[in-house]
Amino acid sequence: MNRYCHPVSALPDHGIIPALWTPTDAAGRVIESALRAQLDRVAAAGVHGLMVLGSTGEFPLLDRPERQRVLELVKQHAPTLPAMAHVSDIRLPAVIELGRHAKSLGYEALSLLPPWYFAVAQDDIVEFYVRAGGACGLPLILYNYPERTGNRLALETIATVADRVHVVG
């Protein structure tokens, strides 16, 4: 690897890739029919790919089996749309389990925040990403959202991660 992000042909390098909202009921359970309807709408609109379980904020409220089910539903209902799975968690084993599940379903990449809540050294963020990327075997999209995580990804951190595992964004 080198200090540049490496493209992956399965994910588009242009176009519209929306972050899907995960519809839930009043008890916080995923509404599968609403998720399927949303997939139909975005596919009909001509999107070029999908970001699943990220950027809409509900993923921390879903347990691992619910997140796995959402990943399964998306690939079952929209199998031809390239998709990245957002697998963020503060626990590396949970990230790896969810990332491996996404890979087994045919996801093209993983989106991942750095650990949050506690301040984390940049070297530790590097190791978190490298261990996750290495264990899951999918390209990574490093998701920098310091306003929510409390940890900003330094440019050198991004470069170091890209030197060690496949980073596409």
VENNOR-V657491 format. One record per backbone hydrogen bond with DSSP energy under -1.0 kcal/mol. CO is the residue of the C=O (numbers start at 1). NH is the residue of the N-H. E is the energy in kcal/mol with one decimal. If there is no record, write none. Layout:
# VENNOR-V657491
co/nh/e
CO/NH/E
CO/NH/E
This chain:
# VENNOR-V657491
co/nh/e
8/11/-1.0
16/48/-2.9
18/51/-2.5
23/31/-2.7
25/28/-2.2
29/25/-2.4
30/32/-1.0
31/35/-1.9
32/36/-2.5
33/37/-2.1
34/38/-2.3
35/39/-2.3
36/40/-2.3
37/41/-2.2
38/42/-2.6
39/43/-2.3
40/44/-2.4
41/45/-1.5
42/47/-1.8
43/46/-1.3
50/84/-2.6
51/20/-2.7
52/86/-3.1
58/61/-1.8
59/62/-1.2
63/67/-2.4
64/68/-2.8
65/69/-2.2
66/70/-2.3
67/71/-2.2
68/72/-2.3
69/73/-2.9
70/74/-2.4
71/75/-1.9
72/76/-2.3
73/77/-2.7
74/78/-2.7
78/81/-1.3
82/50/-1.8
83/108/-2.4
84/52/-2.8
85/111/-2.5
91/95/-1.9
92/96/-2.7
93/97/-2.4
94/98/-2.4
95/99/-2.9
96/100/-2.7
97/101/-1.8
98/102/-2.4
99/103/-2.3
100/104/-2.3
101/105/-1.2
102/107/-2.3
103/106/-1.3
109/85/-2.4
110/141/-2.7
111/87/-2.4
112/143/-2.3
116/118/-1.3
121/125/-1.9
122/126/-2.4
123/127/-2.0
124/128/-2.2
125/129/-2.4
126/130/-2.9
127/131/-2.7
128/132/-2.1
129/133/-3.1
130/134/-2.7
131/135/-2.2
132/136/-2.1
133/137/-2.1
139/110/-2.7
140/168/-3.0
140/169/-1.1
141/112/-2.2
145/148/-1.7
145/149/-2.2
146/150/-2.0
149/117/-1.0
154/158/-2.2
155/159/-2.4
156/160/-2.5
157/161/-2.6
158/162/-2.6
159/163/-1.4
161/164/-1.3
161/165/-2.5
166/140/-2.7
167/6/-2.6
